[in-house]
């Protein structure tokens, strides 16, 4: 047997030998050192003209703080932060604090996002150390089983602060509303999470409200909207998008009566087709698409009438579900065509919570109220960082200014 035929066994105490990972880790270490040195150079330059009484530089380098390891996605990276010595005679000494490596940083932001993800995938707190060691290497000891318990408390505190933030300077043109149910039920009576996402005057989407509710009742939505008003959100949205079954609409009309309403075509299509036999669903779905994909409202109305005539005799219940919301299903024609794909459905919520539902579905047993909300909050905050602005965001100020749109096209103002 030659040396080339001997298989290298995996080290049971850590990662398998991986030159590429080692190279990446050493490269990350050098980049971090360079960035911290650049921060230090800025500080030293700012005090370069300050001298002591005997003419020496007031601020000088003074070695390094003890080396520590920062847990990252490629394992633990050893880092050193330089120190400075202030030789001046002032009472308050100048110190160097890196913004890249704050004094108590022990793990990268991506690792903080990994922890709720692992928890929701069903890994118990007792198994965290083993799971993290396999993912991040044997030096992940700082992320013990007790870490997740402390972090859950931190996540709740973060959610609580977010729930009390000031909204008096905010203006949202569109809002999407939905009630989301998790497969592992909430331990208390409140069974769903009420979600509001808004698009501001620059077309940026963000989570406005996130609270637990009794099913999707009007009272639960009223409490959420009243809380937003209390914190300064006084401007009614120009358009609200949601499922017709929500108690949200009664609360919206009461508190933000000026808002136009758009029913979600995703929910409506499902509701209509569920009232029809499977043998005709594919054909009927195509005819429903002809309505909301029409270029003009006149064409959409014609497609609407065709659907009613085609299916009204045999499937009156299905047609009734569609016909009762006719006007609010076609409200999007009064807004810029660039926005139609965003405002015809509650997809911003559906697509985000598809992942949240999947992950919470892996949890064992019930979620407590705090755990359920904190997990949903952390995962949605992570998702929010990846959201794109609305297409045609330059149209948002025109909507705010009250400029009319017909079939998605801006209408010229009458000459004075």
C-alpha positions as CSV (number, residue, x, y, z in Angstrom):
1,X,0.0,0.0,0.0
2,X,1.4,3.3,-1.1
3,X,0.9,6.6,0.9
4,X,-1.3,7.8,-2.0
5,X,-3.9,5.1,-1.3
6,X,-4.2,5.9,2.4
7,X,-7.5,7.8,3.1
8,X,-7.3,10.7,5.5
9,X,-9.9,10.3,8.2
10,X,-12.0,13.2,9.3
11,X,-11.0,14.7,12.6
12,X,-13.9,13.9,15.0
13,X,-13.0,17.0,17.1
14,X,-13.4,19.6,14.4
15,X,-13.7,20.4,10.6
16,X,-12.1,18.1,8.1
17,X,-8.9,19.4,6.6
18,X,-9.9,22.1,4.1
19,X,-7.1,24.3,2.6
20,X,-9.7,26.5,0.9
21,X,-11.5,27.3,4.2
22,X,-8.2,27.9,5.9
23,X,-7.2,30.3,3.1
24,X,-10.5,32.1,3.4
25,X,-10.2,32.4,7.1
26,X,-6.7,33.8,7.0
27,X,-7.7,36.2,4.3
28,X,-10.6,37.3,6.4
29,X,-8.3,37.9,9.3
30,X,-6.0,40.1,7.2
31,X,-8.9,42.1,5.9
32,X,-10.2,42.7,9.4
33,X,-6.8,43.8,10.6
34,X,-6.4,46.2,7.7
35,X,-9.8,47.7,8.3
36,X,-9.2,48.2,12.0
37,X,-5.8,49.7,11.3
38,X,-7.4,52.1,8.9
39,X,-9.8,53.1,11.7
40,X,-6.9,53.7,14.0
41,X,-5.0,55.8,11.5
42,X,-8.0,58.1,11.3
43,X,-8.0,58.6,15.0
44,X,-4.2,59.1,15.2
45,X,-4.4,61.7,12.4
46,X,-7.1,63.6,14.2
47,X,-4.8,64.1,17.2
48,X,-1.5,64.4,15.3
49,X,-1.2,68.1,16.2
50,X,-1.8,67.5,19.9
51,X,1.5,67.5,21.9
52,X,2.5,67.0,25.5
53,X,4.3,69.7,27.5
54,X,7.7,68.2,26.5
55,X,6.8,68.2,22.8
56,X,6.0,64.5,22.3
57,X,2.9,63.2,20.5
58,X,-0.1,63.1,22.8
59,X,-1.6,59.9,21.3
60,X,0.5,56.9,20.4
61,X,0.1,53.2,19.6
62,X,0.3,51.0,22.7
63,X,0.2,47.3,21.7
64,X,-2.9,45.3,21.3
65,X,-5.8,44.1,23.4
66,X,-5.8,40.3,24.1
67,X,-6.6,38.3,21.0
68,X,-10.2,37.0,20.7
69,X,-12.1,34.9,18.2
70,X,-15.1,36.0,16.3
71,X,-17.4,33.3,15.1
72,X,-18.3,33.7,11.4
73,X,-19.8,31.6,8.7
74,X,-16.4,30.2,7.9
75,X,-15.5,29.3,11.4
76,X,-13.7,31.2,14.2
77,X,-11.4,34.1,13.0
78,X,-8.8,35.3,15.5
79,X,-8.6,39.1,15.7
80,X,-6.6,41.6,17.6
81,X,-7.6,45.2,18.3
82,X,-4.8,47.8,18.7
83,X,-4.7,50.1,21.8
84,X,-3.6,53.7,22.1
85,X,-2.0,55.5,24.9
86,X,-3.1,59.1,25.7
87,X,-0.1,60.9,27.3
88,X,-1.9,64.1,27.8
89,X,-2.8,65.5,31.2
90,X,-6.5,65.8,30.6
91,X,-8.9,64.0,33.0
92,X,-10.8,62.2,30.2
93,X,-8.4,60.1,28.2
94,X,-8.8,59.3,24.5
95,X,-9.5,55.6,23.8
96,X,-9.7,53.7,20.5
97,X,-12.9,51.8,20.0
98,X,-13.3,50.0,16.6
99,X,-16.7,50.2,15.0
100,X,-15.9,47.0,13.1
101,X,-14.9,45.1,16.2
102,X,-16.7,46.5,19.2
103,X,-15.3,45.4,22.5
104,X,-17.8,42.6,23.2
105,X,-18.4,41.3,19.6
106,X,-18.0,37.5,19.6
107,X,-20.1,36.5,16.6
108,X,-20.9,38.0,13.2
109,X,-24.4,39.3,12.4
110,X,-25.0,36.4,10.1
111,X,-24.5,34.0,13.0
112,X,-27.2,35.9,15.0
113,X,-29.6,35.2,12.1
114,X,-28.5,31.6,12.0
115,X,-29.6,31.0,15.6
116,X,-33.3,31.6,15.2
117,X,-33.2,29.7,12.0
118,X,-31.7,26.7,13.7
119,X,-34.2,27.0,16.5
120,X,-37.1,27.1,14.2
121,X,-35.8,24.1,12.2
122,X,-36.4,22.0,15.3
123,X,-33.0,21.9,16.9
124,X,-33.5,21.9,20.7
125,X,-31.5,24.2,22.9
126,X,-29.7,21.2,24.3
127,X,-28.4,20.3,20.8
128,X,-27.2,23.7,19.9
129,X,-23.6,23.3,20.9
130,X,-23.2,20.1,18.8
131,X,-25.0,21.6,15.8
132,X,-23.0,24.8,15.9
133,X,-19.7,23.0,16.3
134,X,-20.5,21.0,13.2
135,X,-21.3,24.2,11.2
136,X,-18.8,26.6,12.6
137,X,-16.0,24.4,14.0
138,X,-15.0,23.3,17.5
139,X,-14.3,26.9,18.6
140,X,-18.0,27.7,18.7
141,X,-18.1,27.0,22.4
142,X,-19.3,30.5,23.2
143,X,-22.6,29.5,21.6
144,X,-23.7,27.0,24.2
145,X,-27.2,25.7,24.9
146,X,-27.9,28.6,27.2
147,X,-27.2,31.1,24.5
148,X,-30.5,30.6,22.7
149,X,-32.4,31.2,25.9
150,X,-30.6,34.5,26.5
151,X,-31.1,35.5,22.8
152,X,-34.8,34.7,22.9
153,X,-35.1,37.2,25.7
154,X,-33.0,39.7,23.7
155,X,-35.2,39.2,20.6
156,X,-38.3,39.9,22.6
157,X,-36.8,43.1,24.0
158,X,-35.9,44.1,20.4
159,X,-39.4,43.4,19.2
160,X,-40.9,45.4,22.1
161,X,-38.7,48.4,21.3
162,X,-39.7,48.1,17.6
163,X,-43.3,48.1,18.6
164,X,-42.9,51.4,20.4
165,X,-41.0,53.3,17.7
166,X,-42.1,56.7,16.6
167,X,-44.0,56.8,13.2
168,X,-44.9,60.5,13.1
169,X,-42.5,61.2,10.2
170,X,-43.6,58.3,8.1
171,X,-45.9,58.2,5.1
172,X,-47.0,55.0,3.4
173,X,-48.6,55.0,0.0
174,X,-49.5,51.3,-0.1
175,X,-50.1,48.8,2.7
176,X,-50.6,45.1,2.5
177,X,-52.4,43.2,5.3
178,X,-52.8,39.6,6.1
179,X,-53.3,37.2,9.1
180,X,-50.7,34.4,9.3
181,X,-51.3,31.1,11.0
182,X,-48.5,28.8,12.1
183,X,-48.6,25.1,12.1
184,X,-47.3,24.8,15.7
185,X,-50.1,26.7,17.4
186,X,-49.5,29.6,19.8
187,X,-49.9,28.4,23.4
188,X,-52.3,31.2,24.3
189,X,-55.7,31.9,22.8
190,X,-54.4,34.3,20.2
191,X,-53.9,32.0,17.2
192,X,-52.5,34.1,14.4
193,X,-50.0,36.9,13.7
194,X,-51.4,40.1,12.0
195,X,-49.0,41.6,9.6
196,X,-48.9,45.0,7.9
197,X,-46.3,45.8,5.3
198,X,-46.0,49.3,3.8
199,X,-44.4,51.0,0.8
200,X,-43.3,54.6,1.6
201,X,-43.0,57.6,-0.7
202,X,-39.7,56.3,-2.1
203,X,-41.1,52.9,-2.9
204,X,-39.3,51.2,-0.1
205,X,-41.1,48.3,1.5
206,X,-41.0,47.7,5.2
207,X,-42.9,46.0,8.0
208,X,-45.2,48.5,9.7
209,X,-47.0,46.3,12.2
210,X,-46.7,42.8,13.6
211,X,-48.9,41.6,16.4
212,X,-50.8,38.6,17.6
213,X,-54.6,38.5,17.2
214,X,-57.8,36.5,17.9
215,X,-58.1,34.9,14.5
216,X,-58.4,37.8,12.1
217,X,-61.1,39.7,14.0
218,X,-62.0,43.4,13.4
219,X,-61.2,44.1,17.0
220,X,-57.6,42.7,16.7
221,X,-57.0,44.8,13.6
222,X,-58.5,47.8,15.2
223,X,-56.1,47.5,18.1
224,X,-53.1,47.3,15.7
225,X,-54.2,50.3,13.6
226,X,-55.0,52.3,16.7
227,X,-51.5,51.6,18.1
228,X,-50.0,52.8,14.8
229,X,-52.1,56.0,15.0
230,X,-51.0,56.5,18.6
231,X,-47.4,56.4,17.5
232,X,-47.9,59.1,14.8
233,X,-49.0,57.3,11.7
234,X,-51.9,59.7,10.9
235,X,-51.8,59.7,7.0
236,X,-54.2,57.2,5.5
237,X,-52.6,54.9,2.9
238,X,-53.7,55.6,-0.7
239,X,-54.4,51.9,-1.3
240,X,-54.7,48.9,1.1
241,X,-54.4,45.4,-0.3
242,X,-55.7,42.3,1.4
243,X,-57.9,39.2,1.5
244,X,-61.6,39.9,1.5
245,X,-62.1,37.7,4.5
246,X,-60.1,39.8,6.9
247,X,-61.7,41.8,9.7
248,X,-59.1,44.3,8.7
249,X,-61.5,46.1,6.3
250,X,-64.0,47.2,8.9
251,X,-61.2,48.5,11.1
252,X,-59.5,50.3,8.1
253,X,-62.8,52.1,7.1
254,X,-63.2,53.2,10.7
255,X,-59.7,54.6,11.2
256,X,-58.4,55.3,7.7
257,X,-61.6,55.8,5.7
258,X,-59.9,57.7,2.9
259,X,-57.9,54.6,1.8
260,X,-59.0,52.8,-1.4
261,X,-59.3,49.0,-1.2
262,X,-57.8,46.3,-3.4
263,X,-58.7,42.7,-2.9
264,X,-55.9,40.2,-3.4
265,X,-56.3,38.3,-6.6
266,X,-54.2,35.4,-5.2
267,X,-56.7,34.8,-2.4
268,X,-59.7,35.5,-4.6
269,X,-58.6,33.0,-7.3
270,X,-58.2,30.3,-4.7
271,X,-61.6,31.0,-3.1
272,X,-63.4,30.9,-6.5
273,X,-61.7,27.8,-7.7
274,X,-62.3,25.9,-4.5
275,X,-66.0,26.3,-5.1
276,X,-65.7,24.6,-8.5
277,X,-65.1,21.0,-9.5
278,X,-61.4,20.1,-10.3
279,X,-62.4,19.2,-13.9
280,X,-63.0,22.8,-14.8
281,X,-60.6,24.6,-12.5
282,X,-57.7,24.9,-15.0
283,X,-60.0,26.5,-17.6
284,X,-61.6,28.7,-15.1
285,X,-58.3,29.8,-13.7
286,X,-57.3,30.9,-17.2
287,X,-60.4,33.0,-17.5
288,X,-59.8,34.6,-14.1
289,X,-56.3,35.5,-15.3
290,X,-57.9,37.2,-18.4
291,X,-59.6,39.6,-16.0
292,X,-56.6,40.9,-13.9
293,X,-54.1,40.7,-16.7
294,X,-56.2,42.9,-19.1
295,X,-54.5,46.1,-20.3
296,X,-57.5,48.4,-19.5
297,X,-60.4,48.4,-17.1
298,X,-62.9,48.1,-20.0
299,X,-61.2,44.9,-21.2
300,X,-61.2,43.6,-17.6
301,X,-64.9,44.4,-17.2
302,X,-65.6,42.5,-20.4
303,X,-63.6,39.5,-19.2
304,X,-65.4,39.7,-15.9
305,X,-68.8,39.6,-17.6
306,X,-67.6,36.6,-19.7
307,X,-66.7,34.7,-16.6
308,X,-70.1,35.3,-15.0
309,X,-72.0,34.2,-18.1
310,X,-69.8,31.2,-18.7
311,X,-69.9,29.7,-15.2
312,X,-72.8,31.5,-13.5
313,X,-75.5,28.9,-14.2
314,X,-73.7,25.8,-13.0
315,X,-71.3,27.3,-10.4
316,X,-73.3,30.2,-8.9
317,X,-71.5,30.0,-5.6
318,X,-68.1,30.4,-7.2
319,X,-69.3,33.3,-9.4
320,X,-71.0,34.9,-6.4
321,X,-67.6,35.0,-4.5
322,X,-66.1,36.8,-7.5
323,X,-69.0,39.2,-8.3
324,X,-69.4,40.6,-4.8
325,X,-65.9,42.1,-4.9
326,X,-66.0,43.4,-8.5
327,X,-65.0,47.0,-7.8
328,X,-62.4,46.4,-5.2
329,X,-60.8,43.7,-7.4
330,X,-60.3,46.2,-10.2
331,X,-59.1,49.2,-8.1
332,X,-55.5,48.8,-9.2
333,X,-56.4,50.3,-12.6
334,X,-56.5,53.7,-10.8
335,X,-52.8,53.4,-10.0
336,X,-49.6,53.5,-12.1
337,X,-49.2,50.5,-14.4
338,X,-45.6,50.0,-13.1
339,X,-47.1,49.1,-9.7
340,X,-49.8,46.7,-10.8
341,X,-47.7,43.6,-10.2
342,X,-47.1,44.7,-6.7
343,X,-50.6,45.8,-5.7
344,X,-52.8,43.1,-7.2
345,X,-51.9,40.6,-4.5
346,X,-50.6,40.3,-1.0
347,X,-47.5,38.6,-2.3
348,X,-45.0,40.7,-0.2
349,X,-46.5,39.0,2.9
350,X,-47.2,35.6,1.3
351,X,-43.7,35.1,-0.1
352,X,-42.0,36.2,3.2
353,X,-44.2,34.1,5.5
354,X,-43.9,31.1,3.3
355,X,-40.4,30.7,4.7
356,X,-41.5,31.6,8.2
357,X,-44.3,29.0,8.1
358,X,-41.9,26.4,6.8
359,X,-39.5,27.0,9.6
360,X,-42.0,27.3,12.4
361,X,-43.5,24.1,11.1
362,X,-40.3,22.3,12.3
363,X,-40.7,23.4,15.9
364,X,-41.7,20.9,18.5
365,X,-44.9,21.4,20.4
366,X,-46.5,24.8,21.0
367,X,-44.9,28.2,20.6
368,X,-45.4,30.6,23.5
369,X,-46.8,34.0,22.6
370,X,-43.4,35.6,23.1
371,X,-41.5,33.0,21.3
372,X,-43.8,32.9,18.3
373,X,-43.8,36.7,17.9
374,X,-40.0,37.0,18.5
375,X,-39.2,34.3,16.0
376,X,-41.5,35.8,13.3
377,X,-40.1,39.3,14.0
378,X,-36.5,38.2,13.7
379,X,-37.1,36.2,10.5
380,X,-39.1,39.0,8.9
381,X,-36.5,41.6,9.8
382,X,-33.9,39.4,8.1
383,X,-36.1,39.1,5.1
384,X,-36.8,42.8,4.9
385,X,-33.1,43.6,4.3
386,X,-33.4,41.8,0.9
387,X,-36.6,43.4,-0.3
388,X,-36.4,45.5,-3.5
389,X,-38.0,48.8,-4.0
390,X,-41.2,49.0,-6.0
391,X,-40.8,49.3,-9.8
392,X,-41.7,52.8,-10.9
393,X,-40.9,54.3,-7.4
394,X,-40.7,57.7,-9.1
395,X,-44.5,57.6,-9.4
396,X,-45.1,57.6,-5.6
397,X,-44.9,61.4,-5.2
398,X,-47.5,61.8,-8.0
399,X,-49.9,59.5,-6.1
400,X,-49.3,61.6,-2.9
401,X,-50.0,64.8,-4.8
402,X,-53.4,63.4,-5.9
403,X,-52.6,63.0,-9.6
404,X,-55.2,60.8,-11.3
405,X,-54.3,57.6,-13.2
406,X,-56.6,55.8,-15.6
407,X,-55.7,52.3,-16.8
408,X,-52.3,52.9,-15.2
409,X,-51.6,56.0,-17.2
410,X,-51.1,59.4,-15.7
411,X,-53.9,61.8,-16.6
412,X,-53.0,65.4,-17.7
413,X,-54.3,68.1,-15.4
414,X,-56.9,70.5,-16.8
415,X,-55.4,73.9,-17.7
416,X,-56.3,76.6,-15.2
